[in-house]
Each structure stands twice: as C-alpha cells, then as structure tokens.
Amino acid sequence: MAAEPLPGAQAPAAEGEPLHAVPPLPPAAPDGDDLAAILEDLRERGLHRRMRVVTGPQGSRVVLDGRPVLLLCSNNYLGLADHPRVREAAADAAMRWGAGAGASRLVSGTMTVHRRLEEALAAFKRTEAAVLFGSGYLANLGVVGALARAGQVVFSDELNHASIIDGCRLARADVFVYDHRDVEHLAWGLRKHDGRGGVIVTDSVFSMDGDVAPLEEIVALARRHGLRTVVDEAHGTGCLGPGGRGAVAEAGLDGEVDVVIGTLGKALGAYGAFAACSARMREYLVNSARSLIFSTALPPPAAAGALAALELLVERPAMAATLQANAAWLRDELAREGFEVAGSSTQIVPLVVGDAALAMRMCEEAIQHGVFAQAIRPPTVAPGTSRLRLAVMATHTRDELRQAARTLGRAALRAGFRPGAGLPVAAAQPPGHPDERVPEPL
Ligand SMILES: Cc1ncc(COP(=O)(O)O)c(C=O)c1O
C-alpha cells in the first residue's frame, strides 16, 4: 500500500505514475508503432536523446562523431581516465585477476583488489571503513534504501540526483523535499516530522548547477533531530577540499557525516562507487544494501584503475586546486561573454537557456565550431531550465577555455539566445510543457 503523503511533502511515485518526460506507453502495437509514436512525440518536444560516439580515449580533446572537439562536458575532471598509470594499472589487473569478479561481493566476488581499494578510500576520506558499490547510482539506491524504511522520512534536497530519488522510492519511506539548499525549509520539515526517524540526504556539489550544499547547517540539524546524514560527493571527490578530499572535508566535517558516497567514474577516472563510513555502518550496509548484495562485484580492472587514480591524487594533492582555478577562469571568461554564471562555485558551470529545443540548437552550433558541451533537458532538469552543462577539467588549458567561452557566446547568438538576457531571444515559448512535470517530490 502506498504510504500516506506528508503534509508539505509528497510520497514516492505510486505504481504507474510517469517518472520522466516519456509519456506512458500505450498498448503494444505491431512493429513497435506505439514506440515510434512516443519517439516522435519526444522529437517534437525537443526531448529526444541519442548517443554521440567518441573515438579514442577520454581526454580534454576528443573526436566526436568524426569531428575533433574540445570536450567540455565530461566528469573526467582530473583527466585521469586516460592517464598512463591508470591505464597500466587497469591493464595489469586484467592480466592478473581477469576481466570480471564473477559473483557478488557476498558470494565469491570479493578479491584482494577490492579490499585494497576500500582501505585506500577510507584513508583518503578519513573514515574507519569504506565499501564499494557497482556505481554511484547503485550506491545511492542501496544506501538510502538501507537507512530509511516505511514509516520513516527521507529529507531530500529538491535538486538531488536521480539516483537519490530512486533510492527514496526503493526505501518506501515518506519523502520530505526541501527547497534547494534551504535550511530553514529543512528545519521546518524536521520539526513537523520530529520523532519519525529517517535520514537527511544531499548531493554535496549539485550535478546540474555546480553549487554546494550547506553541509554544516545540515549536519547540525541532523544532530539536533537525531537523524543520520548521507552526502553524495559524486562531484566533490577529487574536486574540492584539501587534496581533493571533497566538500565534506572542505567544510571541516570529517567524521561528522554518517555516510559519504563517492564515485570512481568521475574524477577518479574509472568506474564504480563507494560509501565511506564507520566500520559498524559498513557492516550494516553489507547486510542490508540490496544494490550491493544482489549485484556482481566491481571488475578488477575498474577497481585497480581507481586505486591508481587515487594514489595519483594523494601524490599530487594540488590537482583539485588546479581544477578549481580552471573553473574560476572559465566562469570569468563566460561572464565576459555576457553569460550569467554566478550560481556555480565549482567545476560544473550551467548555461541556462530555458527552452529544450533552444539548448539543443546551441549545443549543435557549438559542436560545429569545435566545442562539445551537452544540452541537458527535462526530466534531468526542471521544464523551462534547459541548459548547457559545462564541466571543466584540470587538463584544459586557459587558452582552450577562453576560446571555448567565445565559441559558446557565438553559438548562443546563432541559436537565438542572447547571453545575459535571461530569456531566449526567440522566446515566446512557455517554459516547458505541463505534462513534462515530474509528479515526484524530488
Ligand atoms: C550526484 C550524483 N550522484 C550519483 C551519480 C551516479 O554515479 P554513477 O555514474 O557512478 O552511477 C551521479 C552521476 O552523474 C551524480 O551526478
């Protein structure tokens, strides 16, 4: 039975509710005509997606669908995915331990490389322990699902990542969605639902906006109300804080957050994720996080690649500072072009244009002129807030970033958007379609 919605909050999606911009499927038609109709509808609304293909390794410059471009939308923030030491470590691991782990961690899939990586991650995050997950998506699914149960409440920032939203669904707990970074709204929700138990969960760096959660206040509120905290450092790990240890470390909160999630597929250049926590929490997650229990362990080459990347980061702690200096440089250059970038304080810099089709046009224009910055549209972001999400790398040069800002300025004008105008030049479009609205709390 669906949980009772909270006043001032909403319950997780009920069975059959649309979860994204794709309308519900009609009855199956011969030759997939029902699917064709839905795809056409997405095309008409500027929401159709396709996969672009990169030839060669992931660097700051790539060949995209046959065209050389500056890559400005990769989460390979430190350029470690194609670092020689990371590649060698992954290749050696494949020769030594094989391509796959063959089973879940709790059966026969735990190998020495997993244990070594977990120990290194715990030392890096200054926690007692760490436990690996197959990906950041799986980590959030497993951790949120393990820390909140039916009848309890997940307090979640409205701009948290989709994997946290899905974790809330899996938890079957009630969900109180507080306004983005609004600690007063969170405090109100906590008072309202005091005594119910549950967890507060937030991204540290918000993936589509590049701003940072008010972690100190959140941790203080959690303590006051006897709740646990989960902080998703997918975009903080390797990027912010002393030596790239993340936003939690930057805020001086080492040891104060119950579970810090990090990914291995972004700044650490490989694939997978981890939860850094106390030894007891690790034991609890191993016994309760379904996405850990019921999924094959990380392949040894991914684990070894991430371990080599982590060692590089520890050896060269200034990498994160280089990344943030590059990000500040790009923001300045974009501001010079007239773009509004004040919302971001990190390596993720959104250029919000509003309309989905306009964002696509601007993206295509920029690609034609050698800059790849992916357009992000509903349901990833709210209707009317489509954007180009720029992601800076530590390996970009200042010159590349200056040129990119100029190219993006010109691409915006050609697509019909005047930077800084706040609204598309060719506007007259209502912000999104009402039926795109995600009826979820998050
Ligand atoms: C905030 C956040 N959490 C989790 C994830 C999922 O991580 P992964 O790509 O390892 O599944 C992402 C991915 O983009 C993210 O942005």
The ligand as a MOL file (V3000), in Angstrom:
LIG
                    3D

  0  0  0     0  0            999 V3000
M  V30 BEGIN CTAB
M  V30 COUNTS 16 16 0 0 0
M  V30 BEGIN ATOM
M  V30 1 C 25.2780 13.4710 -7.8100 0
M  V30 2 C 25.4200 12.1570 -8.4990 0
M  V30 3 N 25.2940 11.0420 -7.7860 0
M  V30 4 C 25.4140 9.8290 -8.3460 0
M  V30 5 C 25.6560 9.6950 -9.6840 0
M  V30 6 C 25.7520 8.3330 -10.2950 0
M  V30 7 O 27.0710 7.9300 -10.3860 0
M  V30 8 P 27.4940 6.8100 -11.4330 0
M  V30 9 O 27.6660 7.4840 -12.7350 0
M  V30 10 O 28.7620 6.2540 -10.8600 0
M  V30 11 O 26.4000 5.7940 -11.4560 0
M  V30 12 C 25.8080 10.8210 -10.4790 0
M  V30 13 C 26.0960 10.6620 -11.9170 0
M  V30 14 O 26.0980 11.5280 -12.7130 0
M  V30 15 C 25.6710 12.0840 -9.8770 0
M  V30 16 O 25.7690 13.2070 -10.6030 0
M  V30 END ATOM
M  V30 BEGIN BOND
M  V30 1 1 1 2
M  V30 2 1 2 3
M  V30 3 2 2 15
M  V30 4 2 3 4
M  V30 5 1 4 5
M  V30 6 1 5 6
M  V30 7 2 5 12
M  V30 8 1 6 7
M  V30 9 1 7 8
M  V30 10 2 8 9
M  V30 11 1 8 10
M  V30 12 1 8 11
M  V30 13 1 12 13
M  V30 14 1 12 15
M  V30 15 2 13 14
M  V30 16 1 15 16
M  V30 END BOND
M  V30 END CTAB
M  END
